[in-house]
Amino acid sequence: MTSGLERLPVVAVFALVMLLAGCGGKQVLVEGQFPAPVMNKLPLTIGIWYDDEFANHEFFDEAAGRAESSWRVSTGQAQVELWDTLLRGMFREVVYMRGKPGPGQMNPVTDAVLMLAVEELQYAIPAQTNVKVYEIWMRYRLDLVTTGGEPIANWTMPAYGKTPTAFMQSDEGAVNLAAVMALRDAGAHFATSFLRIPDVQQWLAGLPRKGDVL
């Protein structure tokens, strides 16, 4: 007689083993407050496209040994909240694309569309570093394109957040706050550097003036 596990496909067995192995790990669904930037809004209509990978972004780090814990840090929901708040505070109008910008897409008319990706996320906790801080490092890739998908500008942007252990009673809470601080850092970098990106400056110089001055 065969067991139920033996009758499962190999892929299903592997997924089940990974699920059971991760039961003892630490999970963080990042949550926090993201204030809008205090600035004069730019006279632009900016579209935003969040692909599934970005909107559901998470970071998984498997434990290297029995003395360590696996970590799953889910940032997607917080990422979208941050960028929604940030862009609405920076631009005159923000619209959401119905599909990824490209030829033939029936998307709303905008001056440009911003697309985002998290290229890298790393973390460090005191158990790993013996330093009494929790840290998160992130690197974004940003693409500014037309509604037809033609490139306008692309660049990368770092973000960093840390939380001293004195402020937290749990590893999960400390990692959450460090992630929130990293996201706020990303927002501050974008708000202060957007108009300094050379390709953005060149694009803005070529836009027809409609009575507003950037």
C-alpha positions as CSV (number, residue, x, y, z in Angstrom):
1,M,0.0,0.0,0.0
2,T,1.3,3.4,-0.9
3,S,1.0,6.4,1.4
4,G,-0.7,9.7,0.4
5,L,2.7,11.4,0.2
6,E,4.0,8.8,-2.2
7,R,1.1,9.4,-4.5
8,L,1.8,13.2,-4.8
9,P,3.8,14.5,-7.7
10,V,7.5,15.3,-7.0
11,V,6.8,19.1,-7.3
12,A,4.0,18.9,-4.8
13,V,6.1,16.9,-2.4
14,F,9.0,19.5,-2.7
15,A,6.5,22.3,-2.1
16,L,5.1,20.6,1.0
17,V,8.6,19.9,2.4
18,M,9.5,23.6,1.9
19,L,6.3,24.7,3.6
20,L,6.8,22.5,6.6
21,A,10.5,23.6,6.8
22,G,9.4,27.2,6.8
23,C,6.8,26.8,9.6
24,G,9.5,27.6,12.3
25,G,10.7,30.7,10.5
26,K,10.0,34.3,11.1
27,Q,7.6,36.2,8.9
28,V,7.1,40.0,8.6
29,L,4.4,41.7,6.7
30,V,5.8,45.2,6.6
31,E,3.3,47.9,7.9
32,G,3.9,51.5,8.7
33,Q,3.0,55.2,8.1
34,F,4.3,57.1,5.1
35,P,3.7,60.8,5.3
36,A,3.3,62.8,2.0
37,P,6.2,65.0,1.0
38,V,5.9,68.7,1.9
39,M,6.6,70.4,-1.5
40,N,5.0,72.3,-4.3
41,K,3.5,69.7,-6.7
42,L,5.1,69.4,-10.1
43,P,2.7,70.4,-12.9
44,L,2.8,66.9,-14.5
45,T,0.4,64.0,-15.0
46,I,2.3,60.9,-14.0
47,G,1.1,57.4,-14.6
48,I,2.2,54.5,-12.4
49,W,2.4,50.8,-13.2
50,Y,3.0,48.3,-10.5
51,D,3.7,44.8,-11.9
52,D,2.8,41.7,-9.9
53,E,6.4,41.1,-8.7
54,F,6.6,44.6,-7.3
55,A,3.1,44.7,-5.8
56,N,3.7,41.4,-4.1
57,H,7.4,41.8,-3.4
58,E,8.9,39.6,-0.6
59,F,12.3,38.6,0.5
60,F,13.0,35.0,1.6
61,D,16.2,34.0,3.4
62,E,16.5,30.3,4.3
63,A,18.2,29.5,7.6
64,A,21.8,28.3,7.1
65,G,21.7,26.0,10.2
66,R,19.5,24.8,13.1
67,A,20.6,27.7,15.3
68,E,19.2,30.3,12.8
69,S,15.7,31.1,11.6
70,S,14.4,31.5,8.1
71,W,13.0,34.9,7.3
72,R,10.2,35.9,4.9
73,V,9.8,39.7,4.7
74,S,6.8,40.8,2.6
75,T,7.1,44.4,1.5
76,G,4.8,44.6,-1.5
77,Q,1.8,46.1,0.3
78,A,3.9,48.7,2.0
79,Q,5.8,49.5,-1.2
80,V,2.5,50.4,-3.0
81,E,1.3,52.5,-0.1
82,L,4.6,54.4,0.0
83,W,4.7,55.2,-3.7
84,D,1.0,56.0,-3.9
85,T,1.4,58.6,-1.1
86,L,4.7,59.9,-2.4
87,L,3.6,60.4,-6.1
88,R,0.3,62.0,-5.1
89,G,2.3,64.5,-3.0
90,M,4.8,65.2,-5.7
91,F,2.7,65.5,-8.9
92,R,-0.4,67.4,-10.0
93,E,-2.1,64.2,-11.0
94,V,-1.4,60.5,-10.7
95,V,-3.2,57.9,-12.8
96,Y,-3.0,54.1,-12.7
97,M,-2.2,52.2,-15.9
98,R,-4.6,49.5,-17.0
99,G,-1.6,47.5,-18.4
100,K,2.1,47.7,-18.7
101,P,3.0,50.6,-21.1
102,G,3.6,49.4,-24.6
103,P,2.3,49.7,-28.2
104,G,-1.4,49.2,-28.4
105,Q,-2.2,49.4,-24.7
106,M,-5.4,51.4,-24.0
107,N,-3.9,53.3,-21.1
108,P,-4.9,56.8,-20.0
109,V,-3.0,59.8,-21.4
110,T,-0.2,60.9,-19.2
111,D,3.0,63.0,-19.5
112,A,5.0,59.9,-18.5
113,V,4.7,56.6,-16.7
114,L,6.8,55.4,-13.8
115,M,7.7,51.7,-13.4
116,L,9.5,50.4,-10.3
117,A,11.4,47.3,-9.4
118,V,13.3,46.2,-6.3
119,E,16.6,44.9,-7.6
120,E,18.0,43.9,-4.2
121,L,17.0,43.7,-0.6
122,Q,19.4,42.6,2.3
123,Y,18.9,42.6,6.0
124,A,21.1,42.2,9.1
125,I,20.0,41.4,12.7
126,P,22.1,41.3,15.9
127,A,22.3,37.5,15.9
128,Q,24.2,37.7,12.6
129,T,26.3,40.8,13.2
130,N,26.7,41.1,17.0
131,V,25.9,44.8,16.5
132,K,22.9,46.0,18.4
133,V,21.0,47.3,15.3
134,Y,18.6,45.9,12.8
135,E,19.3,47.0,9.2
136,I,17.6,46.8,5.8
137,W,19.3,47.8,2.5
138,M,17.4,48.1,-0.7
139,R,18.2,49.1,-4.3
140,Y,15.4,50.2,-6.7
141,R,15.4,50.3,-10.5
142,L,13.2,53.1,-11.9
143,D,12.1,53.4,-15.5
144,L,10.3,56.5,-16.8
145,V,8.6,55.7,-20.1
146,T,5.9,57.0,-22.4
147,T,2.5,55.3,-22.4
148,G,3.8,53.5,-25.5
149,G,6.7,52.1,-23.5
150,E,9.4,54.2,-25.1
151,P,12.2,55.0,-22.6
152,I,12.6,58.5,-21.2
153,A,14.9,57.8,-18.3
154,N,16.1,54.9,-16.1
155,W,18.2,54.9,-13.0
156,T,18.9,53.1,-9.8
157,M,18.3,54.4,-6.3
158,P,19.5,53.0,-2.9
159,A,17.5,53.0,0.4
160,Y,18.6,52.2,3.9
161,G,16.8,51.8,7.3
162,K,17.9,50.7,10.7
163,T,16.4,50.2,14.1
164,P,18.3,50.0,17.4
165,T,17.3,47.0,19.5
166,A,16.4,49.2,22.4
167,F,13.2,50.2,20.6
168,M,11.9,46.7,19.9
169,Q,10.9,43.7,21.9
170,S,10.9,41.2,19.0
171,D,13.1,40.6,16.0
172,E,10.0,40.8,13.7
173,G,9.0,44.2,15.0
174,A,12.5,45.5,14.7
175,V,12.8,44.2,11.1
176,N,9.4,45.8,10.3
177,L,10.5,49.2,11.5
178,A,13.8,49.0,9.8
179,A,12.0,48.2,6.5
180,V,9.6,51.1,7.1
181,M,12.6,53.4,7.6
182,A,14.2,52.1,4.4
183,L,11.0,52.8,2.5
184,R,10.8,56.3,3.9
185,D,14.5,56.8,2.9
186,A,13.6,55.7,-0.7
187,G,10.7,58.2,-0.8
188,A,13.0,61.0,0.4
189,H,15.7,60.2,-2.1
190,F,13.1,60.1,-5.0
191,A,11.5,63.4,-3.9
192,T,14.9,65.2,-3.7
193,S,16.6,63.7,-6.7
194,F,13.9,63.3,-9.4
195,L,14.6,66.7,-11.0
196,R,18.3,66.2,-10.9
197,I,18.3,63.1,-13.1
198,P,20.0,64.2,-16.4
199,D,17.6,62.3,-18.6
200,V,14.6,63.7,-16.7
201,Q,15.9,67.2,-17.1
202,Q,16.3,66.7,-20.8
203,W,12.8,65.3,-21.1
204,L,11.3,68.2,-19.1
205,A,13.1,70.7,-21.2
206,G,11.4,69.3,-24.3
207,L,7.8,69.3,-22.9
208,P,5.5,72.0,-24.2
209,R,4.8,74.7,-21.7
210,K,1.2,75.0,-20.5
211,G,1.4,78.0,-18.2
212,D,3.2,76.1,-15.4
213,V,6.8,76.4,-14.7
214,L,8.9,73.5,-13.3
